[in-house]
Amino acid sequence: MNLVSEQELIELSKIEYASFLASSEVVKHGDDSEMVKRVGKKIALATEQFLAKNNGSERLKGFEWEFNLVKNKELNAWCMPGGKICFYSGILNVTEDETGLAVVMGHEIAHAIARHGNERMSKGGMVNLGGQVLDVAISEQSEDARYLLLNAYGIGSAVGFVLPFSRKHELEADMMGLVFMQLAGYDAAKAVDFWKRMGENGASIPEFLSTHPNDEKRAQKISDFLKSDNFWRHTH
């Protein structure tokens, strides 16, 4: 469900991303910040090459990649439409190294490529605004549009009607992200260990209240996908 113009959504994301960074403590220097940017650029390039090879470059129209690290204890990262990516410093305790960070980076880039933000906002707009005015709200960059955008990325309220839909998105982004990180030269098999660590470090939230799948189930699905012909076909 994509009820709004992707290009208008990208323009709104540019504004909200800049606003978020302006109100946050951005880590501009140091090994961690450099690692976030390095991994982001490598996986973004691999993604661009993959899409070009598979006649999907149109999905990158309007993208301007940005990769930033902010000081925040939460175990979180997100990517707004147009390739605006943010990592919270808290998640680095779980990623542990560059490969672990690549797991998350690939996943977030996949969200943007799959246009999950548009789907989430379209779903939210149908409930909160009504489909006829959603496109107007986005084009005018209204407060309602800003609210929907932030909620779509968990920057606003966390529990709501989009949760089952969001879990589907998370699993789809997992699979796409594994392909992207592998093509960028990282070992996608390490994703299983990362999600196990997330399960050990994350809060104990029942799956039906979480926008993310249960970490144990997630690790198993990732393990199964890595052994599949589908993964091999896309990475060779």
C-alpha positions in Angstrom: 0.0 0.0 0.0 1.7 3.2 -1.3 -0.8 6.1 -1.1 1.7 8.9 -1.3 4.4 10.1 -3.7 7.7 8.5 -2.8 9.5 11.7 -3.9 7.4 13.9 -1.6 8.0 11.5 1.2 11.8 11.7 0.6 11.6 15.5 0.8 9.7 15.3 4.1 12.3 12.9 5.4 15.2 15.3 4.6 13.5 17.9 6.7 12.7 15.6 9.7 16.2 13.9 9.6 17.9 17.3 9.7 15.6 18.4 12.6 16.3 15.2 14.5 20.1 15.6 14.1 19.8 19.3 15.2 18.1 18.2 18.4 20.4 15.2 19.1 24.0 14.8 20.2 25.6 13.7 16.9 29.0 11.8 17.2 31.0 13.6 14.5 34.4 12.2 15.2 36.1 9.0 16.4 36.3 5.3 15.4 32.6 4.5 15.9 31.4 7.4 13.8 33.8 6.6 11.1 32.8 2.9 11.2 29.1 3.8 10.8 29.9 5.9 7.7 32.3 3.3 6.2 29.9 0.4 6.6 27.0 2.5 5.3 28.8 3.6 2.2 30.0 0.0 1.4 26.5 -1.5 1.7 24.9 1.4 -0.1 27.2 0.9 -3.0 26.6 -2.9 -3.1 22.9 -2.2 -3.0 23.1 0.3 -5.9 25.0 -2.3 -7.9 22.5 -5.1 -7.1 19.6 -2.9 -8.1 21.3 -1.8 -11.4 22.0 -5.5 -12.2 18.3 -6.4 -11.5 16.7 -3.4 -13.3 15.7 -1.8 -10.0 17.7 1.5 -10.0 14.4 3.5 -10.2 13.9 2.7 -6.5 17.0 4.9 -5.8 15.5 8.0 -7.4 15.9 11.0 -5.1 18.2 9.1 -2.6 20.9 11.1 -0.9 22.7 8.7 1.5 23.5 10.0 5.0 24.9 7.9 7.9 25.1 9.3 11.4 25.7 8.1 14.9 24.0 9.8 17.9 24.5 9.4 21.6 21.5 7.5 22.9 21.5 4.4 25.1 18.6 2.8 23.2 19.3 -0.3 21.1 18.1 1.2 17.9 18.8 2.3 14.4 16.5 3.5 11.6 16.5 4.6 7.9 14.0 7.2 6.6 13.0 7.2 2.9 15.8 8.5 0.7 18.6 6.8 2.6 18.7 8.9 5.8 20.2 6.5 8.3 20.8 7.0 12.1 22.4 4.6 14.6 22.1 5.1 18.3 25.3 4.5 20.2 23.6 2.0 22.5 23.3 -0.6 19.8 27.1 -0.7 19.3 27.3 -2.6 22.5 25.5 -5.4 20.8 26.9 -5.1 17.2 30.4 -5.4 18.8 32.3 -5.1 15.5 32.1 -4.0 12.0 30.3 -7.1 10.8 27.7 -6.8 13.5 27.1 -3.2 12.5 26.8 -4.4 8.9 23.9 -6.7 9.9 21.9 -3.7 11.2 23.0 -1.4 8.3 21.9 -3.9 5.7 18.6 -4.3 7.4 17.9 -0.5 7.6 18.9 0.1 4.0 16.6 -2.7 3.0 13.7 -0.9 4.7 14.3 2.1 2.5 14.7 0.1 -0.7 11.5 -1.8 0.0 9.7 1.5 0.7 8.4 0.2 4.0 8.1 3.8 5.3 5.6 4.6 2.6 3.6 1.5 3.4 3.6 2.2 7.1 2.6 5.8 6.6 -0.1 4.9 4.1 -1.6 2.4 6.6 -1.4 5.0 9.4 -2.9 7.7 7.2 -5.9 5.5 6.3 -6.7 5.1 10.0 -5.8 8.6 11.3 -6.4 10.9 8.4 -8.3 9.1 5.6 -6.8 8.3 2.3 -8.1 11.3 0.5 -6.2 13.8 2.6 -3.0 11.8 3.3 -1.3 12.9 0.1 -2.2 16.5 0.8 -0.7 16.2 4.3 2.5 14.8 2.9 2.8 17.4 0.1 2.2 20.3 2.6 4.6 18.7 5.1 1.9 19.2 7.8 2.2 18.3 11.5 0.0 15.2 10.8 2.5 14.1 8.1 5.4 14.6 10.5 3.6 12.6 13.2 3.0 9.7 10.8 6.6 9.7 9.6 8.1 9.7 13.1 5.7 6.9 14.2 6.6 4.8 11.2 10.2 4.7 12.4 9.5 4.2 16.1 10.7 7.7 16.9 7.2 8.4 18.2 4.8 6.1 20.0 5.7 2.4 19.7 2.5 0.4 20.2 -0.4 0.7 17.7 -2.4 -0.7 14.8 0.6 -1.2 12.5 2.4 -3.9 14.6 1.5 -7.0 12.7 2.3 -5.2 9.4 5.6 -4.0 10.9 6.7 -7.5 11.9 6.3 -8.6 8.3 8.4 -5.6 7.2 11.1 -6.5 9.7 11.5 -10.1 8.4 11.5 -8.9 4.8 14.2 -6.3 5.6 16.2 -9.1 7.4 16.4 -11.2 4.2 17.1 -8.3 1.9 19.7 -6.9 4.3 21.6 -10.3 4.4 22.0 -10.2 0.6 23.2 -6.5 0.7 25.7 -7.1 3.4 27.1 -10.2 1.8 27.5 -8.4 -1.5 29.4 -5.7 0.3 31.9 -8.2 1.5 30.6 -9.0 5.0 29.8 -12.4 6.4 26.0 -12.6 6.5 26.2 -15.8 8.6 27.3 -13.6 11.6 23.7 -12.2 11.6 22.6 -15.2 13.6 25.0 -14.4 16.4 24.0 -10.7 16.4 20.3 -11.5 16.8 21.1 -13.9 19.6 23.0 -11.1 21.4 20.0 -8.8 20.9 17.9 -11.4 22.6 20.3 -11.5 25.5 20.5 -7.7 25.8 17.1 -6.5 24.8 14.1 -5.9 27.0 11.8 -8.9 27.5 8.8 -7.7 25.5 6.1 -10.1 24.3 6.2 -10.5 20.5 2.6 -9.3 20.1 3.6 -5.9 21.7 6.8 -5.5 19.7 7.3 -4.1 16.2 10.2 -6.5 15.9 9.9 -10.3 15.6 11.0 -12.4 18.6 14.8 -12.6 18.4 14.9 -16.4 18.8 12.5 -16.8 15.9 14.3 -14.2 13.9 17.7 -16.0 14.3 16.1 -19.2 13.1 14.5 -17.7 10.1 17.8 -16.0 9.2 19.7 -19.3 9.6 17.2 -21.0 7.3 17.4 -18.2 4.7 21.2 -18.4 4.6 21.0 -22.0 3.7 18.5 -21.5 0.9 19.0 -21.4 -2.8 17.4 -18.0 -2.9 20.2 -16.5 -0.8 22.9 -18.2 -2.9 21.3 -17.1 -6.2 21.3 -13.4 -5.2 24.8 -13.4 -3.8 26.7 -15.3 -6.6 
